[in-house]
């Protein structure tokens, strides 16, 4: 595995108002990075660096079953893109997880897109490919990782810290004897402007398990063998420490289908929610990624939206299994 020399890294946080040069060790190789503000070379940049500093208060809103693989606290403080400052280049973003005993079949991957600090509505609808990779020698390093399965989807509910669930059908069995694996997503090339697709949690425990893979030339990535890309390393070693908001689940793949419609009831606006199947017990109803209330899992509920206007997202999640529905959006006028 090699790196291109002098890879440009945009780094314009308030702490770094001038140009610097740093030496970073990434995946065992020593590489020099020129920190510059001009485009033209493949580099990382973040929403905070581009738009200014913003601080979010983390609240981990839900309890998750033991079958959920996660290293984030549920909120993002920033979002990261890979490009030349003008456009995005294709890149892979993925987390490494140690196998939980008995949880060796992955049924879904969940990703939160963008950051509430700097919402970017243009992200919604962007195509992505969500992937599971093996770790053949179980060392936690993806230089020998091999693609096990992938599923195509789109990015949704950007800037809300809402986890979008991408189901694998059938579920993916990890190789026999596996103690480590990787899950993540591919973000596409675009012609600009540059978007910051990948949500990052910067203020919880730093696990050094979040990776990036790309080609320093801006060429398309090797999806099957991430180690074949010449830009590969932990995001922490590129000057942006944190954990991707990417999770995996080995529980039963969710098949809950949710729909929502705005109605007027006694002069008030409400959102009528219906979902199927209704499996009994209780569900959490999430509005814009936050638990709004808990109700019986009987297939219907309504939310009084008062004077709120704009686009609102909803999702329901079973309190006993952690299974969640699709995310739906409604526009309130």
C-alpha positions as CSV (number, residue, x, y, z in Angstrom):
1,X,0.0,0.0,0.0
2,X,1.4,3.4,-0.9
3,X,0.3,7.0,-0.7
4,X,0.8,9.8,-3.2
5,X,3.4,12.2,-2.1
6,X,2.3,15.7,-1.0
7,X,-1.4,15.0,-0.8
8,X,-3.2,18.3,-0.1
9,X,-5.4,18.5,2.9
10,X,-7.6,21.5,3.4
11,X,-7.5,22.5,7.1
12,X,-9.0,25.9,7.8
13,X,-10.2,25.6,11.4
14,X,-9.9,28.6,13.7
15,X,-6.9,26.9,15.4
16,X,-5.0,26.8,12.2
17,X,-5.2,30.1,10.4
18,X,-1.8,29.7,8.6
19,X,-0.2,27.1,6.5
20,X,1.5,24.2,8.3
21,X,3.3,21.0,7.5
22,X,2.8,17.9,9.6
23,X,4.1,14.3,9.6
24,X,1.5,11.7,10.1
25,X,1.7,7.9,10.4
26,X,-1.2,6.2,8.5
27,X,-1.4,2.4,8.3
28,X,2.2,2.1,9.3
29,X,3.6,4.4,6.5
30,X,5.0,7.9,7.1
31,X,3.6,10.5,4.7
32,X,4.0,14.2,4.5
33,X,0.9,16.3,4.0
34,X,1.0,19.9,2.8
35,X,-1.9,21.7,4.4
36,X,-3.2,24.2,1.9
37,X,-6.3,26.1,1.1
38,X,-6.2,25.8,-2.7
39,X,-8.0,23.1,-4.7
40,X,-6.7,21.0,-7.6
41,X,-5.4,18.1,-5.5
42,X,-7.4,15.4,-3.8
43,X,-7.9,16.2,-0.1
44,X,-10.2,16.1,2.9
45,X,-12.3,19.0,3.9
46,X,-15.1,19.4,6.4
47,X,-18.3,21.5,6.7
48,X,-16.9,23.2,9.8
49,X,-13.6,24.1,8.0
50,X,-15.5,25.5,5.1
51,X,-18.4,27.3,6.8
52,X,-17.0,28.1,10.3
53,X,-17.1,26.7,13.8
54,X,-20.2,25.3,15.4
55,X,-20.7,23.3,18.6
56,X,-23.5,20.7,19.0
57,X,-24.6,19.2,22.3
58,X,-24.4,15.4,22.0
59,X,-27.4,13.4,23.3
60,X,-27.5,9.7,22.8
61,X,-31.3,9.3,22.4
62,X,-32.0,5.6,22.3
63,X,-31.0,2.3,23.9
64,X,-29.8,-0.2,21.4
65,X,-29.7,-4.0,21.6
66,X,-26.5,-6.0,21.9
67,X,-26.8,-6.9,18.3
68,X,-26.0,-3.4,17.2
69,X,-22.4,-2.6,16.2
70,X,-21.7,1.1,16.9
71,X,-18.9,3.5,18.0
72,X,-20.7,6.8,17.7
73,X,-22.7,8.7,20.3
74,X,-25.6,9.4,18.0
75,X,-24.8,13.0,17.1
76,X,-22.4,14.5,14.6
77,X,-20.3,17.7,15.1
78,X,-19.1,17.9,11.6
79,X,-19.2,16.2,8.2
80,X,-16.3,15.3,5.9
81,X,-15.9,15.3,2.1
82,X,-13.0,14.1,-0.2
83,X,-12.3,16.2,-3.3
84,X,-10.3,19.2,-4.6
85,X,-12.3,21.9,-2.9
86,X,-14.4,22.3,-6.0
87,X,-15.9,18.9,-6.5
88,X,-16.1,15.5,-4.7
89,X,-14.1,12.4,-5.8
90,X,-15.3,8.9,-5.3
91,X,-14.3,7.5,-1.9
92,X,-15.0,4.8,0.7
93,X,-15.8,5.5,4.3
94,X,-16.0,2.6,6.8
95,X,-15.8,1.4,10.4
96,X,-14.0,-1.6,11.7
97,X,-15.8,-3.7,14.3
98,X,-14.8,-6.5,16.5
99,X,-17.2,-9.4,16.2
100,X,-19.7,-9.8,19.1
101,X,-19.8,-13.5,20.0
102,X,-22.9,-15.0,18.5
103,X,-23.7,-12.0,16.3
104,X,-22.0,-13.1,13.1
105,X,-24.8,-12.4,10.6
106,X,-25.2,-8.8,9.4
107,X,-28.8,-7.9,8.4
108,X,-28.5,-4.1,7.9
109,X,-26.2,-1.1,7.9
110,X,-27.3,2.3,9.1
111,X,-25.7,5.6,8.1
112,X,-26.4,9.2,9.2
113,X,-25.6,11.7,6.4
114,X,-24.3,15.3,6.7
115,X,-24.5,17.3,9.9
116,X,-27.1,19.5,11.7
117,X,-24.4,22.1,12.1
118,X,-24.5,22.8,8.3
119,X,-27.5,21.3,6.6
120,X,-27.1,20.6,2.8
121,X,-30.5,19.7,1.2
122,X,-28.7,18.8,-2.0
123,X,-27.3,15.6,-0.3
124,X,-30.7,14.0,-0.1
125,X,-31.2,11.6,-3.1
126,X,-27.5,11.2,-3.8
127,X,-26.7,7.6,-4.8
128,X,-24.6,5.5,-2.5
129,X,-23.4,1.9,-2.2
130,X,-23.4,0.4,1.3
131,X,-20.9,-2.5,1.9
132,X,-19.7,-5.2,4.2
133,X,-16.0,-6.3,3.9
134,X,-14.2,-9.2,5.6
135,X,-10.9,-8.9,7.5
136,X,-9.1,-12.0,6.4
137,X,-6.3,-11.9,9.0
138,X,-8.5,-10.3,11.7
139,X,-5.9,-7.5,12.4
140,X,-8.4,-4.6,12.1
141,X,-6.5,-3.2,9.1
142,X,-8.4,-3.1,5.8
143,X,-5.3,-3.5,3.6
144,X,-6.4,-7.1,2.9
145,X,-10.2,-6.5,3.2
146,X,-12.5,-8.2,0.6
147,X,-16.0,-7.2,-0.3
148,X,-18.6,-9.7,1.1
149,X,-21.8,-7.9,-0.1
150,X,-23.2,-4.5,-1.2
151,X,-26.5,-2.9,-1.6
152,X,-27.4,0.3,-3.6
153,X,-29.4,3.0,-2.0
154,X,-29.7,6.8,-1.7
155,X,-28.8,9.3,1.0
156,X,-31.7,10.6,2.9
157,X,-32.6,12.9,5.9
158,X,-29.2,14.7,5.7
159,X,-28.4,17.1,8.6
160,X,-30.7,15.4,11.1
161,X,-28.5,12.7,12.6
162,X,-31.2,10.3,11.5
163,X,-29.8,6.8,10.7
164,X,-31.0,5.5,7.4
165,X,-31.3,1.7,7.4
166,X,-30.0,-0.3,4.4
167,X,-31.1,-3.9,4.6
168,X,-29.3,-6.9,3.2
169,X,-31.6,-9.7,1.9
170,X,-30.5,-12.3,2.6
171,X,-28.5,-11.3,5.7
172,X,-24.7,-11.6,5.2
173,X,-22.8,-14.3,7.2
174,X,-19.3,-13.3,8.3
175,X,-16.6,-15.8,7.4
176,X,-16.0,-18.7,9.8
177,X,-13.6,-17.7,12.5
178,X,-13.9,-14.0,11.9
179,X,-13.2,-11.7,14.8
180,X,-13.1,-8.4,12.8
181,X,-15.0,-7.0,9.8
182,X,-15.7,-3.6,8.1
183,X,-18.9,-1.9,7.1
184,X,-19.3,1.4,5.3
185,X,-20.4,3.3,2.2
186,X,-19.2,4.7,-1.1
187,X,-19.8,8.4,-1.9
188,X,-19.8,9.4,-5.5
189,X,-17.9,11.8,-7.8
190,X,-19.7,14.9,-8.6
191,X,-18.9,18.0,-10.6
192,X,-19.4,20.4,-7.8
193,X,-20.0,22.1,-5.6
194,X,-18.2,19.9,-3.0
195,X,-20.5,18.3,-0.5
196,X,-19.7,17.0,3.0
197,X,-21.5,13.6,2.9
198,X,-20.0,11.7,5.8
199,X,-21.2,12.5,9.3
200,X,-18.5,12.4,12.0
201,X,-18.8,12.2,15.8
202,X,-15.9,14.2,17.2
203,X,-16.7,14.6,20.9
204,X,-17.1,11.0,22.3
205,X,-14.5,8.3,22.9
206,X,-12.1,8.2,19.9
207,X,-11.9,4.5,18.9
208,X,-9.5,4.8,15.9
209,X,-11.7,2.5,13.9
210,X,-13.0,4.8,11.2
211,X,-11.2,4.5,7.9
212,X,-11.1,6.3,4.5
213,X,-10.0,4.8,1.1
214,X,-9.7,6.7,-2.2
215,X,-7.4,7.3,-5.1
216,X,-5.2,10.4,-4.7
217,X,-5.6,11.1,-8.4
218,X,-9.4,11.3,-8.0
219,X,-9.9,8.1,-10.0
220,X,-12.7,5.7,-9.1
221,X,-12.0,3.5,-6.1
222,X,-11.5,-0.3,-5.9
223,X,-14.6,-1.3,-4.1
224,X,-13.8,-5.0,-3.9
225,X,-10.4,-4.6,-2.4
226,X,-10.1,-1.3,-0.4
227,X,-6.4,-2.0,0.2
228,X,-5.7,-1.5,-3.5
229,X,-6.5,2.3,-3.2
230,X,-3.5,4.5,-2.7
231,X,-5.1,6.7,-0.2
232,X,-6.0,4.5,2.8
233,X,-5.8,5.2,6.5
234,X,-7.6,6.1,9.8
235,X,-9.3,9.4,9.5
236,X,-7.7,10.4,12.9
237,X,-4.3,10.2,11.2
238,X,-5.3,12.7,8.6
239,X,-6.0,15.4,11.2
240,X,-9.7,14.9,11.6
241,X,-10.3,12.8,14.7
242,X,-13.6,11.1,15.2
243,X,-16.0,8.2,14.5
244,X,-18.2,7.8,11.4
245,X,-21.9,7.6,12.1
246,X,-22.0,4.1,10.5
247,X,-23.5,1.1,12.3
248,X,-24.2,-2.5,11.6
249,X,-26.9,-4.8,13.0
250,X,-27.1,-8.5,13.3
251,X,-30.8,-8.6,14.4
252,X,-33.7,-9.4,12.2
253,X,-33.9,-7.3,9.1
254,X,-36.6,-4.7,9.5
255,X,-39.6,-4.9,7.2
256,X,-41.7,-2.1,8.8
257,X,-43.1,0.2,6.2
258,X,-44.2,3.7,7.3
259,X,-46.3,6.3,5.6
260,X,-47.2,9.8,6.7
261,X,-49.7,12.4,5.7
262,X,-50.5,16.0,6.9
263,X,-54.1,16.6,7.9
264,X,-56.2,19.2,9.6
265,X,-58.1,18.2,12.6
266,X,-60.2,20.7,14.5
267,X,-58.2,23.6,13.0
268,X,-54.9,22.1,13.9
269,X,-52.3,20.4,11.7
270,X,-51.4,16.9,12.5
271,X,-49.3,14.2,10.8
272,X,-51.1,10.9,10.6
273,X,-48.6,8.0,10.7
274,X,-49.4,4.5,9.6
275,X,-47.1,1.5,9.6
276,X,-47.2,-2.2,8.9
277,X,-46.7,-4.8,10.3
278,X,-47.7,-3.8,13.8
279,X,-46.2,-6.4,16.1
280,X,-47.5,-5.4,19.5
281,X,-45.5,-3.9,22.3
282,X,-44.4,-0.3,21.9
283,X,-42.7,1.9,19.3
284,X,-40.7,5.1,19.6
285,X,-41.9,7.7,17.1
286,X,-38.9,9.8,15.9
287,X,-39.4,13.3,14.4
288,X,-36.3,14.7,12.7
289,X,-34.2,12.0,14.4
290,X,-35.4,12.7,17.9
291,X,-37.8,10.5,19.9
292,X,-41.0,12.5,20.0
293,X,-43.1,10.0,22.0
294,X,-43.6,6.3,22.7
295,X,-46.9,4.7,21.7
296,X,-48.5,1.3,21.3
297,X,-47.3,-0.7,18.3
298,X,-50.8,-0.9,16.8
299,X,-50.0,0.5,13.3
300,X,-51.1,4.1,13.7
301,X,-50.3,7.3,15.6
302,X,-50.5,11.1,15.0
303,X,-48.2,14.0,15.8
304,X,-49.5,17.5,16.5
305,X,-47.0,19.7,14.7
306,X,-48.4,23.0,16.0
307,X,-46.8,26.0,14.1
308,X,-43.9,24.0,12.6
309,X,-43.4,24.5,8.8
310,X,-41.0,23.0,6.3
311,X,-39.9,19.5,5.8
312,X,-40.2,17.0,8.7
313,X,-39.0,13.4,8.8
314,X,-40.5,10.5,10.7
315,X,-39.5,7.0,11.6
316,X,-40.8,4.4,14.1
317,X,-38.6,1.9,16.0
318,X,-39.7,-1.1,18.0
319,X,-38.6,-0.6,21.6
320,X,-38.0,-4.3,22.2
321,X,-36.1,-5.3,19.1
322,X,-34.6,-2.0,17.9
323,X,-36.0,-2.6,14.4
324,X,-36.9,0.6,12.6
325,X,-39.0,1.6,9.7
326,X,-38.0,3.5,6.6
327,X,-37.7,7.3,7.1
328,X,-40.5,9.3,5.5
329,X,-40.6,13.1,4.8
330,X,-43.6,15.4,4.8
331,X,-43.8,19.1,3.9
332,X,-45.8,21.3,6.2
333,X,-47.0,24.6,4.8
